[in-house]
Amino acid sequence: MRMRRILGLALASATLAGMSAFGAVSAGAAPSPNISRDECTAAGGQVASIPYGGEVCALPDGTRQSIT
């Protein structure tokens, strides 16, 4: 019984550590960089206005970035 408790605690600790590492990696990759209108058009993108969302740059590869 004691061995099960120790193994369970070790497994829970390893799971939490793995989730923390995954969360840190995901959080670092989440935000998109902002670009200016000039940079958008220079990259071949089109500036689009979104209601209640400001302006975004639609790039040729299908991604969208906020315009500063």
N, C-alpha and C positions, 0 to 999 in steps of 0.2 A: 504494500500500500504506500509506504514511504517513497519507494523508488518511482512509482507512478506519479506521485505528487511532484517530485523533483524533475522528472522528465516533462511533465505537463508545464511546469514553470519555465523550464529551459525552452520548450517549444513556443510558448507564448512570448517570451522575451525575444526570440529570434524572429518571430512573425512581426512584432512591433518594430523591431530594428529595420527589417526589410521594408515595411510600409513607410517608415520615416525616410529612408533613403529614396524610395520611389517618389514620395511626395516632394522631396527637395529637388529632385531632378525634374519632375513635372512642373513645379512652380517656377523653376528657372527658365523653362522653355515656353511658358504660357504667354507672356505679354508680347505683342508685336511691336516692332519699332515704329515710331511715327516718322513721316516724311513730309516734306513741303510740297506745295503745288508744282513748283518748278522741277523738283526731283521726280515727281510722279510723271510729268509729261516727258521728261528726258529719258525715263526708263520705258517709255512706250505705253504708259497707263492712261486711263481716263478718270477724271475727277467726277464723282457722283455725289449728289446731295441726298441724304437719307432723312426723312421726317423725324424730328426729335432725336436724331443721332449725329447730326453734324455732317461733315464731308468725309468721304473716303476715297481712296485711290484704288481703282480696279486695275490690277496689273495683268499683262498678257498670259501669265501662267495660271490665272484663276484665283490668286490670292487677293485679299483686300487689306489695306492698312489705313489707319487713321491719319488724317492730315492735320498738321500743327499750324 
